[in-house]
Amino acid sequence: MAEPVVLTFGDESYSVIDLERKADGLAQELSSRGVVRRTRVALMSSNRPEFVVAVLALWRLGAAVVLISPAWKRVEVQHAIEVSAATHAVGDSPVLADLMSMRDLDDPIPAAAGSFPGPWPEDDAVLVFSSGTTGMPKAVRHTHASFTAAVRHWRDALGLTVDDRIQVLTPPSHILGLLNIVTALEAGAWMRLHRRFDLDVMLRTIESDRITVEMAVAPIALAIAAHPTLEHYDLSSLRYIMWGATPVTVGVAAEVTRRTGVTWLPAYGASEVPVIACNPLDDPRLDTVGRAVGDVEVRVTSLDSGVVVGSGETGEIQVRSPSLMAGYLPDNENAGAFVDGWYRTGDVGVVDADGWIRLVDRSKEMIKVRGFQVAPAEIEAVLHGHPAVADCAVFGVDDGFGGERIVAAVHAVRPVADGELIDLVGDTLAGYKRPSAITFVDDIPRLPSGKVLRRVLKESYGCTADK
């Protein structure tokens, strides 16, 4: 009897045994290259079956997977290698191959059978990157124990079983992409990988593959709601569409439900704590990210004093969970991230007496762009490198879809085209970090300490930036 298929990519299909034999073969090869327990290995790859095989192979050896976005440019990749101290590389990226000796995933992976000692629960399993307070991304360290807890939380929250069918269009370097893949494998669900996101392909696949669980962030939800022929697709196989990364835009969600009959499942997580809350499957609401999942604990503290506040009061959301990260790299990024074992999310919200969580705002300066966090300082460092820029400050403005778009306020010492500055950022950093607009100002408002008054910029120049 043929083994059931668990992963499909184009016309290729893989059973669990297929993936395991490929993982064994790649593990043996990487072992011969010097990858051992606790080796940190950079993995920069597009969404493809070989990405899954590489993760499984490295975990067999007890190595840690350092996930690098395939959208990143050389300066970002070089920083990731340095901050993670990765010594080996696997992927399909010419950028990574130019910086390190890389095992190319375009080369065939031999199938084999082997026995391996790993993984160990206390060892690092995966390092993903999140924006750092100094501008350049910081590494978020998850052990096998914490990531396993996250998988358990996600499987239970989604109610994922062997009868489910999902597709993965999100980048594998993002915590949600990896979490979806590993959770589907753990549940024995059927999964289709796509090389990249395409809305019509997503909708056609729901129809043709009878997808039961779909994942979305705000821009995808907006695109679905605005699709001119959405009613032409049969989406009746869906149990729900999960909405993550930002609070739900109720009007957009309601429009999709009106046109398709499909309901939404709002959820909440972070790179540091992958699954914090989710709505109940039998009674989801659009005005909340849900209740804390499993054994996750959530509390709210005063933004002024840090004292824990009561239900219904607004403050910073803090989380304690077995899925909490082991910490950041570099180590100095850990200062202020924890309070007595509680992780400070930087999200401002309310928890009512029944445990429902509602997010209100961000207390940190990160800009949320299409589900990715962008540090203003990272873009500012690039702009400061232009000879025409005397000073600058970057801030986010509401994109109208539950996220933000990037605006740069620039004090220039000589005329310079806004497109030139935008292209400078786009040529240096990942595409989603490009400013959508440049607004030229006479000076950048700052406190005596030098801290930029971004709120003043938003209030003074937000309307100009939106034009």
N, C-alpha and C positions, 0 to 999 in steps of 0.2 A: 504494500500500500504506500502511495506517495506521501511524503511529508507535506504538511500544510504550508502554504506560502505565507510568510510574515512580512516580506518587504518586496516592493515592486518599484522599478525605475525604468520608464520607457517600456520596452518589450522584455526587459530582464526581470526574472523572478528568483527569489531566494527563500529557502526554508531556514529554520533555526540551525539545522545541521550544516547547511551551506555556509552560513555566516560564521559558525564556530570553526569549521575547517579552514576557511580563509583567515580567520583571526589567528588560529594556531600557526598557519604558514607564515603570516606576517610577523607574529611574535618570535618565531624561531629566527627569522631573518634579522629582525631588530636586535635580538639578543646577541647575535654574532657581530653586530655593529657596536656593541657596548652598552646597550640599554639594559639597565638593571633596576632593582627596587629603588624607588625614590628619585630616579632620574626624571628630570623635567624635559618633556618633549614638545616642541612647538608644532601645532597642527593647524595649518592654514589651507582650507579646502572649501570648494563649492559643495553644495548639497548633492551627494552621490553615495552609492552603496559603500564605496571604499572608505568614505569618512566613517561610517558605522563600524566597518571592519577594523579600521585603525584604532578607534577608541577601545574596542573590545580587546585588541591585541596588546595595547599598552597597559590596560588594566590587568591582563593576564600576567604581565611581567612585574606588576607592582609599581609601574611608572605613573607619573602624573601628566595629564593631558593639558597643555597650555593652549587654549582656544584663541586663535587670532582671526579677526574678521577678514574675509577675502576682499572687502571693500577698502581696507586700509592701504595707505601709501608707505613708502620706504621709511620715512621718519617715525611713523607710528609703529611699524613692525619692529624697527630697530629698538625702539623704547621698550616694547613688550618683551623682546628677547632679553634685554639687559635687566629689566626689573624682575623678571621671573627666573633669571639665571638658567634659561633653557640651554641645554648642551647638544640636543639632537633635534632633527626636524623631519616632519612628514607632511606631504601636501601636494597641491597641484598649482602652486603660485610661483610665478617667475620672480616675484619680489622676494619671497622667502628664500628661494633657491639662490638668489644673488647674494644673500646675507649669510647663509649657512649651507653646509652640505646636507641636502634634502633627499629623503627617499620619496621619489616621485610616484604619486598614486596613479598616474597614467600608465606606468609600467605594470605588467601582469602581476597579480598576487597568487602565489602557488597555494593550493590546498594541501593541508597536512593534518596529522593527528599528533597531539602532544599533551603533556601534563605539565601544568605550571603552578607555582606556589601561591600566587597572588589572587586577589588583592588582600591587603590588610586594612581592617576598619579604621585604624587611627592614622593611616597614611593619607596624604593628599591624593585626591582622585582627579580633580579638575580645577584649573585656574581660568576664570573668565575675567574680562576687563570691564571696569566701570570708571566713569570720569573721576579724576582725582581733584582734591582741593587746590593743588598747585597747578592744575591745568592738564598735564599729561595723564593718560589713563592709569589707574591703579589696578592691581590684580586682586581678585576675590578668590580666596582659597577655600575649597570645599573638600573635606575628607570623604572617604568612602562611606563612613557612618552618616555624615550629614547629608550627602547626596542621596543615599539610600532612603533616609527619612523623607526627603523631598519627593522622591518617586512614590513612596507609600502614600504620602499626603495627596499627591496629584491623582494617583489611581483611584483613591477613595472619593475624592472630591468630584471627579468626572464620572465616577461609576463605570470605569472602563473595564470591559471584559473581552473574552475571546470572540464574542459576537460583533464587536465594534470594528469599524473601518474608518481610518483617518488618513489625511494627507498632510504632508509637511512642506510648507512653502517658506517658513521663516528661516533666517540664516542659522546654520548649525553652530556658529560661533557664539550665538546669544544663548543665555541660560535656558530660555523657553524652548528654543529649537532642540537642544540636547535633551532637555527634560521630556519633551514630547516623544522623542525617538526612544529613549530608554524606557519610559513608562509603557509605551506601546509594546515593546519587546517583553517587558516583565508581565504584562497582562495577556500576552499571546494574541493581541489584536492584529488585524491586517493593516499595513501601512504602505502608502505610496509616497516616494520622494520626488520632488520637482527640482530641477536645476535652479530655477528662479521663479519669482512671483509673476503671474500673469492672471488677471481677473477672469477673463473668459475661459482660460484653461482651468482655473479653479472651479468655476461654475459648471463647466462641461464634465469635469471629473466627479463632482458631487453626483451628477445625474448618471453618468456611465458606470462608475464604480460603486454606486449606492453608499456613499460616505455617510456615516452616522454621527460623527462628531467633527465640527469645523472650528478652527481657531481664527481669531481676528483681533486686530488693533484698530484704533479709531480711523486711520486713513482707508483701511480695507473696508470697514463698515460703511464709511461714506461712499466709497466707490460702488459698493453693492447697492446702496440705497438709490444712487444716481444712475444706475445702469438702465439704459433706455428700453431694453428688452428682457428685463429680469424675469417677467412672468412667463417667458418662453422656456425657462429651465425648470425641470422637475427636481425640486429640492425636498421632496417629501420623505426621503430616507433619513434626513437629519433629525436627531433627537434635540439638538440645540446648536447654537453657535456661541462659543466662549468669547467674551470680550475682556481683554486684559490690557495692561500697561497704563491706561488712563481711566478715570471715571467715565461711565457711559454717557454719551450724548443721547439723551432720551428721544429727541425728535427723530434722529437718524435711525436708532434701533426700532422705534415704533413704525417707521416707514417701511423698513425691511419686513417686519412681521406682518404689516398690513398687506404687502404685495406678495408674500410667500407663505405666510402662515407659520414660519419658523420662529421660535422663541430664542431668547438670549440667556446666557449664563455668565453674569459678571463675576470676575475673580480678581484677586489682588496678590501680588508677590513682588519680589525684588531679587536682584542678583545675589544679594547677601542672605536672603531668606526666600527661596524660590516660591514657596506656597504659604501665604499668610492667611488668606480668607477666600471663601467661595460661597456663592449662593446655594441654597438647597436645591437639588434637582427637581423636587416636586413642587416647589413654590418660589421660583426666582423673582427677584425684584430689580427694577432698573435704577432705583434711587439709592442703592447701596452696593458696596463691593461684597457684601455677605457677612457671614460670621467666621470667626477663627476656626480653622480646620483642625481635626484630630487633637493632638496634644500641644498645639500652639497656644501660647498665652499672649494676650494683647492688653496693654494699658495706655492711658493717656496722661501726659504730664504737662504742667503749666509751661508756657513758652517763656514766661518771665522768671519763675522761681525754680522750675524743674521738679516741683512737688507733684505727686500723683493727684489728679483731680477726679471728681466723681462722674458718674454716668451722665451723659447729656452735655458735658462741658467740653469746650474746644481746647485742644492742645496738641503736642507732638505725639504721634503714634510710636510706641516702643514695643518691641517684640522679643519674646524668649521662646526658643524652639529647638528641638533636636536637629532641625535642618539648618540651624544658624551656621554661617561660615566660620572657619577657624581663624580668620583674620585677613588683613590686607598686606600686600607688598607694594611699595616699601613699607617697613614697619612704622615709619612716622605718620602714615595715614591712619593708624589705629587710634591716635590721640583723639578723644572726644567721640569715638564711634560707639562706645559701650558705657553703660552706667549700671554697675552691680550685676553684670551678666545679661542686661537687657540691651538689645540693639536699637540705636536711635535711627529711625527710618528717615527723618527729615521731612516726613509728610505731616501735615496738619489735618486733624480730623476729629471726629466725635464717635464715641461708642455709647449706644443707648443702654437702657436697663436690660434689654433682651439680648444684648451682644451684637446688634447690627452695627457695622462700621460704615461711616460715611466720610469720604475724603473731601477736604475743603481747599487745601492749597499746599504749596511746597515752602518749607522754611529755608531750604538750602537754595543756592543760586543756580543749580543745574537747570539747563533748558531741556525740556522733554520734546524731542523731535521724532515723530513716527515710532514711538516706543523706545527710542534710544536716548540716553542721557548725554548731554553735551556740556562740557565745562567752558564757560566764557573765557577763562584764562588761556585755554589752549588756542583758541582762535585769535585772541588778542596778541599772543606771542608771535603768531604768523604776521599779523597786520603791522606790528611794531617793526618788523624787518623790512618794511617798504620805506624807502628814503623820504617819501612825501608825508609819512604819518608821524606827527609829533606826539599824539596821544590818541587813545581809543578805548572804547568800552563796549562790550557785547552783552546784549540782553535778549530775552524772549518776549514775543507778543503772541497773543491768542490767535491760533490759526483758524478758529471757528469750528474745529472738529474734535475738540477735547485735548488737543496738544498745543504745541507752540511752533513758531517759525523764528528764525534767527535774524536779528537786526544788529548792525554794527554802527555805533556813533563814532565818527572819526574827526579829529582836529588835524587838518592838513596844513603844512607849511608852504605848499605850492599846489597848483591845480593837478588833480588826478581823477581819472574817470572811475565811477563806482564799479563798472564792469571789470576794470583792471584789478581792483582790490578783491572783488568777489572771486575772480579767476585765480588770484594768488592763493586764496584759501583752498579753493577747489583742487588746485594742482598739488597742494601740499598735504591736505588732510582728506579723509573720507568724504564722499559726495554729500552725505546727509549733514555735514558740518558747514556747508557753504551758506553764507548769509543770504537771505532772500532780498535784503535791501541794505544800502549804506545811507546813513543820514549824516551830513556834514555839519559840525557844530563849532562854535567859537572856543569852547573849553569843555572839559569833562568834569562834571560835579563830583567832588570828593570830600570826605571827612578830613580833619587835620591829620589823622593817622594814615591817610592815603587811600583808604577804602572807597571804592566807587559807589556812588549813590545810584544804584541801578533803578530803584523805584522812581527817583526823580526823572531819570532818562525816559522811563516808560510813560510817565505822566506828561512830560514836556514834549517828547518827540514821537510818542506812539502813534498819534494820529497822522503825523507827517510820514512815518514809516509805512503806514497802511495804505497810503495813496499810491 
